[in-house]
Amino acid sequence: MAQVIEITIEPDGTVTTAVKNGCGASCKDATKAIRDALGVTVEDRTLPEFHLRSTTAQRSQVKGGR
């Protein structure tokens, strides 16, 4: 199953990304370009699914623009 990247932009400019159907570090690799383009990462945490082999999720949150 292909990775899916969900991007949520809140009214205050906070951007949250979530990767599904990935494995471990591939989640961070999948969102690297997005995180780099958005600027400073405020929080970078893994979801419980990050540690599973078949379904992986990872979230990053970026506050505002550059």
C-alpha positions in Angstrom: 0.0 0.0 0.0 1.3 3.5 -0.9 2.2 6.1 1.7 -0.4 8.7 2.3 0.6 12.2 3.6 -2.2 14.1 5.3 -1.6 17.9 5.7 -3.8 20.0 8.0 -3.5 23.8 8.1 -5.1 25.4 11.2 -6.5 29.0 11.1 -3.5 30.2 13.2 -1.1 28.9 10.5 0.0 25.7 12.3 0.6 22.9 9.8 0.4 19.3 10.9 1.5 16.4 8.7 0.7 12.8 9.2 2.1 9.9 7.3 0.2 6.6 7.0 1.3 3.3 5.5 5.0 3.8 5.9 7.8 2.2 7.9 9.9 3.9 10.5 12.3 6.5 9.1 10.5 6.5 5.7 7.8 8.6 7.4 10.3 11.4 8.2 11.8 11.0 4.7 8.4 11.4 3.1 7.7 14.7 4.8 11.2 16.2 4.8 10.7 18.5 1.8 7.4 19.7 3.3 9.0 20.4 6.7 12.0 22.1 5.0 9.7 24.4 2.9 7.5 25.4 5.8 10.3 26.4 8.2 11.0 25.7 11.8 9.5 22.5 13.2 7.9 23.1 16.6 7.2 19.5 17.5 8.2 16.3 15.9 6.7 13.2 17.4 5.8 9.7 16.3 2.4 8.1 16.7 2.1 4.5 18.2 1.7 3.2 14.6 5.3 4.5 13.8 6.7 1.4 15.5 4.5 -1.2 13.6 5.8 -2.9 10.5 2.6 -2.8 8.4 1.1 0.6 9.3 3.2 3.6 10.2 2.3 7.2 11.1 4.4 10.2 12.0 3.3 13.8 12.8 5.2 17.0 12.5 3.8 20.4 13.5 5.1 23.7 12.0 3.9 27.0 13.4 3.2 29.8 10.9 5.2 30.6 7.8 8.8 31.6 7.3 
